[in-house]
Amino acid sequence: MRDRVEVRFLPFVPAFGLVLLDPRRPGGIIHVDVYSHSSASGDAVFTLRPDRDGHWYQHFQAEFDRVWEHGRPADASDGFPG
């Protein structure tokens, strides 16, 4: 199996950023970056683990899935090969 990267474009600017690393495995992690409108102290950034943060881990994993479904897959018109 070849490794691959999938890119999608959203029709809105999200209020957060998510990086999921092996989210469905016991050792998975989710990095969350909550974007503030304007903050002198910076944005909230935190990491979730399934064994420690069960409820919130599941929340952000499901949120990623919902956002992903609303995204439009990148294609040749975006400069990505088909």
Backbone as a chain_set.jsonl record, in Angstrom:
{"seq": "MRDRVEVRFLPFVPAFGLVLLDPRRPGGIIHVDVYSHSSASGDAVFTLRPDRDGHWYQHFQAEFDRVWEHGRPADASDGFPG", "coords": {"N": [[0.847, -1.186, 0.0], [0.547, 2.196, -0.831], [1.682, 5.22, 0.642], [-0.248, 8.163, 1.178], [-1.505, 11.496, 0.752], [-4.364, 13.293, 1.499], [-6.234, 16.046, 0.41], [-8.515, 18.572, 1.197], [-10.84, 21.233, 0.56], [-12.467, 23.781, 2.356], [-15.685, 25.395, 2.564], [-15.744, 27.46, 4.316], [-14.145, 29.312, 6.979], [-12.603, 27.621, 9.48], [-12.958, 27.655, 13.097], [-10.996, 26.492, 14.477], [-8.045, 24.422, 14.505], [-7.063, 21.135, 13.632], [-5.013, 18.335, 14.186], [-4.74, 15.052, 13.573], [-3.306, 12.102, 14.644], [-3.007, 8.841, 13.951], [-5.717, 8.373, 14.962], [-7.615, 6.381, 15.548], [-6.355, 4.418, 16.884], [-5.086, 2.943, 19.939], [-2.86, 4.42, 20.894], [-3.162, 6.871, 19.709], [-3.216, 10.441, 18.979], [-4.582, 13.742, 19.293], [-4.092, 16.947, 18.231], [-5.149, 20.11, 19.129], [-5.963, 23.352, 18.108], [-7.268, 26.235, 19.034], [-8.652, 28.93, 17.496], [-8.492, 32.288, 18.265], [-10.411, 35.309, 18.121], [-9.187, 37.772, 18.634], [-6.407, 37.997, 20.499], [-4.186, 38.819, 23.007], [-2.647, 37.076, 24.377], [-2.299, 34.824, 22.853], [-3.388, 31.82, 21.096], [-5.428, 29.073, 22.284], [-3.924, 25.988, 22.734], [-3.793, 22.511, 22.712], [-3.24, 19.022, 23.537], [-4.809, 15.935, 23.003], [-5.484, 12.686, 24.349], [-6.656, 9.352, 23.888], [-6.882, 7.589, 26.127], [-6.72, 9.245, 28.296], [-8.307, 11.501, 27.912], [-10.943, 10.835, 27.165], [-13.806, 11.658, 26.566], [-13.503, 14.27, 25.367], [-11.6, 13.69, 23.449], [-13.03, 11.961, 21.745], [-15.004, 13.786, 20.989], [-13.584, 15.772, 19.453], [-12.522, 14.131, 17.49], [-14.837, 13.271, 16.175], [-15.732, 15.764, 15.354], [-13.732, 16.48, 13.518], [-14.297, 14.515, 11.559], [-16.85, 15.373, 10.714], [-16.281, 17.927, 9.646], [-14.499, 17.181, 7.627], [-16.196, 15.787, 5.902], [-17.653, 17.9, 4.824], [-15.828, 19.13, 3.262], [-14.37, 19.862, 0.044], [-12.927, 17.653, -2.189], [-9.579, 18.085, -3.282], [-8.546, 18.722, -6.64], [-7.449, 18.409, -10.103], [-7.954, 20.976, -11.072], [-7.217, 22.558, -8.98], [-4.549, 22.393, -9.005], [-3.574, 19.975, -8.253], [-2.499, 16.669, -9.002], [-4.504, 14.298, -10.822]], "CA": [[0.0, 0.0, 0.0], [1.3, 3.442, -0.915], [1.261, 6.315, 1.508], [-0.85, 9.25, 0.408], [-2.034, 12.651, 1.469], [-5.617, 13.778, 0.923], [-6.452, 17.466, 0.665], [-9.876, 19.057, 0.934], [-11.051, 22.657, 0.754], [-13.712, 24.064, 3.07], [-16.382, 26.605, 2.124], [-15.771, 28.371, 5.459], [-12.902, 29.33, 7.754], [-12.913, 27.01, 10.776], [-12.534, 28.366, 14.307], [-10.0, 25.652, 15.136], [-7.244, 23.537, 13.67], [-6.913, 19.805, 14.216], [-4.07, 17.385, 13.609], [-5.011, 13.737, 14.141], [-2.27, 11.114, 14.35], [-3.524, 7.513, 14.293], [-6.777, 8.64, 15.945], [-8.422, 5.214, 15.907], [-5.5, 3.46, 17.595], [-4.974, 3.278, 21.365], [-1.816, 5.413, 21.135], [-3.402, 8.046, 18.877], [-3.301, 11.756, 19.625], [-5.204, 14.841, 18.552], [-3.635, 18.289, 18.607], [-6.218, 21.081, 18.901], [-5.554, 24.756, 18.137], [-8.494, 27.038, 19.008], [-8.311, 30.255, 16.989], [-9.174, 33.404, 18.913], [-10.642, 36.469, 17.261], [-8.092, 38.685, 18.927], [-5.929, 37.656, 21.833], [-2.81, 39.237, 23.27], [-1.918, 35.961, 24.989], [-2.195, 33.699, 21.923], [-4.503, 30.883, 20.993], [-5.391, 27.869, 23.118], [-3.392, 24.814, 22.045], [-3.685, 21.389, 23.635], [-3.166, 17.691, 22.949], [-5.726, 14.975, 23.624], [-5.151, 11.267, 24.233], [-7.9, 8.606, 24.135], [-6.938, 6.979, 27.451], [-6.756, 10.29, 29.328], [-9.291, 12.551, 27.602], [-11.944, 10.102, 26.397], [-14.941, 12.425, 26.036], [-13.059, 15.338, 24.475], [-10.933, 13.029, 22.324], [-14.104, 11.527, 20.843], [-15.66, 14.991, 20.479], [-12.802, 16.382, 18.384], [-12.41, 13.169, 16.403], [-16.106, 13.367, 15.446], [-15.764, 17.092, 14.723], [-12.892, 16.358, 12.328], [-15.034, 13.74, 10.559], [-17.919, 16.217, 10.168], [-15.664, 18.961, 8.81], [-13.942, 16.503, 6.454], [-17.313, 15.485, 5.0], [-18.079, 19.132, 4.17], [-14.758, 19.602, 2.403], [-14.354, 19.461, -1.365], [-11.625, 17.072, -2.51], [-8.716, 18.797, -4.221], [-8.442, 18.037, -7.93], [-6.514, 19.0, -11.066], [-8.204, 22.423, -11.211], [-6.544, 23.192, -7.856], [-3.123, 22.182, -9.174], [-3.209, 18.652, -7.757], [-2.686, 15.655, -10.038], [-5.702, 13.474, -10.703]], "C": [[0.889, 1.245, 0.0], [0.761, 4.447, 0.082], [0.681, 7.415, 0.635], [-1.326, 10.347, 1.337], [-3.31, 13.058, 0.746], [-5.806, 15.218, 1.346], [-7.9, 17.792, 0.331], [-9.934, 20.548, 1.243], [-12.417, 22.875, 1.387], [-14.358, 25.337, 2.536], [-16.499, 27.645, 3.246], [-14.404, 28.326, 6.139], [-13.219, 28.746, 9.126], [-12.364, 27.835, 11.938], [-11.466, 27.592, 15.069], [-9.204, 24.896, 14.088], [-7.082, 22.212, 14.391], [-5.847, 19.028, 13.456], [-4.313, 16.062, 14.326], [-3.914, 12.782, 13.698], [-2.738, 9.758, 14.863], [-4.687, 7.598, 15.277], [-7.593, 7.418, 16.366], [-7.601, 4.111, 16.578], [-5.357, 3.879, 19.053], [-3.935, 4.351, 21.666], [-1.989, 6.68, 20.324], [-3.413, 9.333, 19.687], [-3.992, 12.731, 18.691], [-4.652, 16.139, 19.112], [-4.735, 19.267, 18.207], [-5.65, 22.491, 19.054], [-6.826, 25.582, 17.966], [-8.109, 28.461, 18.622], [-9.157, 31.32, 17.676], [-9.388, 34.529, 17.901], [-9.494, 37.457, 17.413], [-7.655, 38.424, 20.356], [-4.476, 38.056, 21.985], [-1.99, 38.075, 23.813], [-1.789, 34.759, 24.068], [-3.405, 32.794, 21.979], [-4.314, 29.698, 21.947], [-4.936, 26.69, 22.261], [-3.272, 23.694, 23.065], [-3.695, 20.074, 22.872], [-4.062, 16.756, 23.743], [-5.247, 13.558, 23.364], [-6.395, 10.455, 24.611], [-7.997, 8.029, 25.543], [-7.102, 8.001, 28.568], [-7.936, 11.236, 29.154], [-10.465, 12.0, 26.808], [-13.047, 10.925, 25.767], [-14.488, 13.464, 25.018], [-12.306, 14.783, 23.276], [-11.986, 12.615, 21.294], [-14.807, 12.725, 20.209], [-14.89, 15.562, 19.292], [-12.551, 15.42, 17.229], [-13.674, 13.216, 15.543], [-16.218, 14.713, 14.727], [-14.914, 17.089, 13.454], [-13.646, 15.623, 11.215], [-16.137, 14.569, 9.916], [-17.356, 17.29, 9.238], [-15.132, 18.337, 7.524], [-15.04, 16.217, 5.425], [-17.801, 16.725, 4.242], [-17.022, 19.687, 3.211], [-14.891, 19.081, 0.983], [-12.98, 18.876, -1.664], [-10.859, 17.928, -3.517], [-8.643, 18.001, -5.515], [-7.478, 18.801, -8.853], [-6.726, 20.508, -11.225], [-7.552, 23.223, -10.075], [-5.022, 23.051, -7.951], [-2.636, 20.853, -8.628], [-3.406, 17.626, -8.868], [-3.906, 14.794, -9.767], [-5.431, 12.089, -10.212]], "O": [[1.864, 1.324, 0.748], [-0.441, 4.521, 0.336], [1.079, 7.575, -0.519], [-1.518, 10.146, 2.536], [-3.329, 13.156, -0.481], [-5.566, 15.573, 2.5], [-8.437, 17.344, -0.682], [-9.181, 21.057, 2.073], [-13.399, 22.238, 1.007], [-13.66, 26.254, 2.103], [-17.269, 28.599, 3.132], [-13.61, 27.416, 5.902], [-14.022, 29.317, 9.864], [-11.423, 28.612, 11.775], [-11.075, 27.981, 16.169], [-9.629, 24.749, 12.942], [-6.977, 22.171, 15.617], [-5.794, 19.067, 12.227], [-4.116, 15.959, 15.537], [-3.629, 12.67, 12.506], [-2.851, 9.552, 16.072], [-4.647, 6.955, 16.326], [-8.201, 7.426, 17.436], [-8.098, 3.009, 16.808], [-5.494, 5.061, 19.368], [-4.113, 5.123, 22.609], [-1.066, 7.491, 20.249], [-3.592, 9.323, 20.905], [-3.987, 12.568, 17.471], [-4.732, 16.397, 20.312], [-5.199, 19.249, 17.067], [-4.942, 22.782, 20.018], [-7.398, 25.624, 16.876], [-7.341, 29.119, 19.324], [-10.386, 31.255, 17.666], [-8.627, 34.671, 16.944], [-8.912, 37.913, 16.429], [-8.424, 38.604, 21.301], [-3.632, 37.671, 21.175], [-0.763, 38.089, 23.718], [-1.212, 33.751, 24.474], [-4.314, 32.974, 22.79], [-3.198, 29.374, 22.354], [-5.497, 26.43, 21.197], [-2.723, 23.888, 24.15], [-4.104, 20.016, 21.712], [-4.08, 16.773, 24.974], [-4.683, 13.259, 22.312], [-7.11, 10.82, 25.544], [-9.091, 7.982, 26.106], [-7.568, 7.668, 29.658], [-8.501, 11.717, 30.137], [-10.93, 12.645, 25.868], [-13.213, 10.897, 24.548], [-15.036, 13.53, 23.918], [-12.372, 15.359, 22.19], [-11.837, 12.895, 20.104], [-15.164, 12.687, 19.031], [-15.476, 15.811, 18.238], [-12.383, 15.862, 16.093], [-13.587, 13.201, 14.316], [-16.741, 14.784, 13.615], [-15.325, 17.634, 12.429], [-13.633, 16.058, 10.063], [-16.346, 14.484, 8.705], [-17.902, 17.53, 8.161], [-15.297, 18.908, 6.446], [-14.833, 16.387, 4.224], [-18.311, 16.602, 3.128], [-17.298, 20.607, 2.441], [-15.447, 18.008, 0.745], [-11.967, 19.532, -1.418], [-11.433, 18.43, -4.483], [-8.674, 16.77, -5.503], [-6.785, 19.721, -8.419], [-5.771, 21.24, -11.485], [-7.358, 24.432, -10.202], [-4.294, 23.532, -7.083], [-1.431, 20.617, -8.545], [-4.388, 17.707, -9.605], [-4.291, 14.589, -8.616], [-6.358, 11.292, -10.067]]}, "num_chains": 1, "name": "protein.A"}
